[in-house]
């Protein structure tokens, strides 16, 4: 069995709608499965107003999106101005999930909220570790990792219906 990377995880539910559906132990398991190095992460579930505000203020896009990753590790080249970070190999990030978008997408994709959240957690954690999907090659690498990680967790390929 592969050794787990050290994880410091904070989970915040300012929008409490998913608190009893997507539990801290589930989130920890999903995050741990996607970790390639030690990490200090905060997962925050917000409503559409906060999600839209963050996306507008930090990405210049005036709508709520499903997941935003703010990576603060020294080796990250992010757009969010993480400032000075220690270069100690620890991934540090805040990962924001918009409950309204997450729930709507789960219905549209005919998935359970848990299944879609697991995918977005893995996606966000990979972003925190430097993975991206800006071009086709990066997208293919990231998607293949997501498929592999989610499969190991017992979830189906999230891209199968495309």
RANOR-V723025 format. One record per residue. N is the residue number from 1. PSI is psi in degrees with one decimal (999 if undefined). OMEGA is omega in whole degrees, -180 to 180 (* if undefined). BURIAL is + if it has 16 or more other C-alpha atoms within 10 Angstrom, else -. Layout:
BEGIN
N|PSI|OMEGA|BURIAL + N|PSI|OMEGA|BURIAL
END
This chain:
BEGIN
1|129.8|-179|- + 2|145.5|179|- + 3|139.3|179|- + 4|143.2|174|- + 5|147.0|178|- + 6|134.7|-176|- + 7|126.0|168|+ + 8|115.1|-173|- + 9|127.3|173|+ + 10|133.9|178|- + 11|128.5|-179|+ + 12|136.8|179|- + 13|65.1|175|- + 14|-28.3|169|- + 15|104.7|-170|+ + 16|4.7|-172|- + 17|-30.7|-178|- + 18|0.3|-173|+ + 19|-39.2|-179|- + 20|-8.3|-179|- + 21|-43.2|-180|- + 22|99.1|-171|- + 23|161.0|178|- + 24|-44.2|179|+ + 25|-38.7|177|- + 26|-48.1|-179|- + 27|-44.7|179|+ + 28|-43.2|-180|+ + 29|-43.8|-179|- + 30|-43.2|178|+ + 31|-49.5|-177|+ + 32|-38.3|-179|+ + 33|-28.7|-177|+ + 34|-3.4|-177|+ + 35|132.8|176|+ + 36|-5.3|-178|- + 37|168.6|175|- + 38|151.8|-176|+ + 39|152.4|170|+ + 40|108.2|-173|+ + 41|147.9|169|+ + 42|127.8|173|+ + 43|129.7|-176|+ + 44|126.2|179|+ + 45|118.6|-173|+ + 46|165.6|176|+ + 47|177.4|-176|+ + 48|-36.2|-180|+ + 49|-48.3|180|- + 50|-40.5|179|+ + 51|-43.6|179|+ + 52|-43.6|-180|+ + 53|-46.1|179|+ + 54|-43.2|180|+ + 55|-39.4|178|+ + 56|-48.3|-175|- + 57|-35.2|-174|- + 58|-18.8|-180|- + 59|-6.9|180|- + 60|20.1|-179|- + 61|117.1|-171|- + 62|62.4|174|- + 63|158.1|176|- + 64|137.1|178|+ + 65|165.8|-173|+ + 66|-43.3|-178|+ + 67|137.6|174|+ + 68|132.3|178|+ + 69|123.6|176|+ + 70|99.6|-177|+ + 71|134.5|-176|+ + 72|5.0|-178|+ + 73|149.9|-177|+ + 74|-30.6|-177|+ + 75|7.1|180|+ + 76|136.3|173|+ + 77|79.7|-175|- + 78|169.3|-179|+ + 79|6.0|-170|- + 80|6.9|176|- + 81|55.2|-179|- + 82|-11.5|178|+ + 83|-161.1|179|- + 84|132.1|178|- + 85|150.7|177|- + 86|143.1|177|- + 87|69.9|-176|- + 88|12.9|178|- + 89|4.3|180|- + 90|128.3|176|+ + 91|125.9|178|+ + 92|131.4|-179|+ + 93|154.4|166|+ + 94|130.1|180|+ + 95|119.3|-173|+ + 96|128.3|178|+ + 97|129.5|177|+ + 98|109.8|-176|+ + 99|-42.6|-178|+ + 100|-46.9|-179|+ + 101|-44.2|-180|+ + 102|-47.5|-180|+ + 103|-42.4|179|+ + 104|-45.1|180|- + 105|-37.8|178|+ + 106|-43.9|178|+ + 107|-48.6|-179|- + 108|-35.9|-178|- + 109|4.3|180|- + 110|47.2|179|- + 111|159.6|172|- + 112|158.7|177|- + 113|-38.8|179|+ + 114|-45.7|-179|+ + 115|-46.3|-178|+ + 116|-38.3|178|+ + 117|-42.6|178|+ + 118|-44.5|179|+ + 119|-46.6|-178|+ + 120|-32.7|176|+ + 121|-49.4|179|+ + 122|-45.0|179|+ + 123|-49.2|-179|+ + 124|-39.9|179|+ + 125|-38.4|176|+ + 126|-42.0|175|+ + 127|-43.3|-179|+ + 128|-26.0|-178|+ + 129|11.3|173|+ + 130|-2.2|177|- + 131|149.4|-179|+ + 132|176.0|180|+ + 133|39.8|-179|- + 134|-29.4|176|- + 135|171.4|-174|- + 136|-39.5|-179|- + 137|-45.7|177|- + 138|-42.3|-179|- + 139|-44.2|-180|- + 140|-42.2|179|- + 141|-45.3|-178|- + 142|-44.4|-180|+ + 143|-41.2|179|+ + 144|-40.4|176|- + 145|-44.7|179|+ + 146|-46.3|-180|+ + 147|-44.5|-179|+ + 148|-47.3|-178|+ + 149|-47.3|-180|+ + 150|-37.8|177|+ + 151|-42.0|178|- + 152|-26.7|177|- + 153|-4.5|179|- + 154|10.8|179|- + 155|150.0|178|+ + 156|167.6|176|- + 157|117.9|-178|+ + 158|-12.0|-178|+ + 159|7.3|-174|- + 160|-31.3|-175|- + 161|6.3|-178|- + 162|999|*|-
END
